[in-house]
Amino acid sequence: MRRSLKFVVLAAAAALPAACAPNPIIARDPVPAPGPDIAYRCSSTPALLNGYWAECERIRREREVVIRTKG
């Protein structure tokens, strides 16, 4: 019994470094990020048990206006 347990422990110890990948897996979002001219307007309403319902709508962002004067 002891020998088989020792064998199982040694096999698990040998397999442990093999479980760590040299290049970690990085999760990527399948939906691309919105462009700079897209914005979201969100509103939320309280729900039961400290929860919230959120609704977001996609809107076009207003362009920035820069006024320059000479003088």
C-alpha positions as CSV (number, residue, x, y, z in Angstrom):
1,M,0.0,0.0,0.0
2,R,2.8,2.4,0.9
3,R,4.7,1.7,-2.3
4,S,1.7,2.4,-4.5
5,L,0.9,5.6,-2.6
6,K,4.5,6.8,-3.0
7,F,4.3,6.0,-6.7
8,V,1.1,8.0,-7.1
9,V,2.7,11.0,-5.2
10,L,5.9,10.9,-7.3
11,A,3.8,10.7,-10.6
12,A,1.7,13.7,-9.5
13,A,4.8,15.6,-8.6
14,A,6.4,14.9,-11.9
15,A,3.3,15.9,-13.9
16,L,2.9,19.2,-12.0
17,P,5.5,21.2,-13.9
18,A,4.1,19.8,-17.2
19,A,0.7,21.3,-16.3
20,C,2.1,24.9,-16.4
21,A,2.1,26.2,-19.9
22,P,5.2,28.2,-21.0
23,N,2.8,30.7,-22.8
24,P,-0.2,31.6,-20.6
25,I,-3.6,31.6,-22.3
26,I,-4.9,35.2,-22.5
27,A,-8.7,35.7,-22.7
28,R,-9.7,38.1,-25.5
29,D,-13.1,39.7,-26.0
30,P,-14.7,38.4,-29.2
31,V,-16.5,41.8,-29.7
32,P,-14.2,44.6,-30.8
33,A,-14.1,47.8,-28.8
34,P,-16.3,50.6,-30.1
35,G,-14.7,53.4,-32.1
36,P,-14.0,56.9,-30.6
37,D,-17.2,58.3,-32.1
38,I,-19.5,55.8,-30.3
39,A,-20.7,56.2,-26.7
40,Y,-23.2,54.6,-24.4
41,R,-25.9,56.2,-22.4
42,C,-27.0,53.9,-19.5
43,S,-29.7,54.1,-16.9
44,S,-30.4,51.8,-14.0
45,T,-33.3,51.1,-11.8
46,P,-33.2,49.3,-8.4
47,A,-34.5,45.7,-8.2
48,L,-35.0,43.3,-5.3
49,L,-32.1,42.3,-3.0
50,N,-29.8,45.2,-3.8
51,G,-29.8,44.4,-7.5
52,Y,-30.1,46.8,-10.4
53,W,-31.5,46.5,-13.9
54,A,-29.3,48.4,-16.4
55,E,-30.3,49.5,-19.9
56,C,-27.7,51.0,-22.2
57,E,-28.3,52.5,-25.6
58,R,-25.7,53.2,-28.2
59,I,-25.4,56.9,-29.2
60,R,-23.1,58.9,-31.4
61,R,-20.6,61.0,-29.4
62,E,-20.8,64.7,-30.1
63,R,-17.7,66.1,-31.7
64,E,-15.5,68.4,-29.7
65,V,-15.4,72.0,-31.0
66,V,-12.3,74.1,-30.5
67,I,-12.6,77.8,-30.9
68,R,-9.4,79.7,-31.6
69,T,-9.0,83.4,-31.7
70,K,-6.2,85.6,-32.8
71,G,-5.0,88.3,-30.6
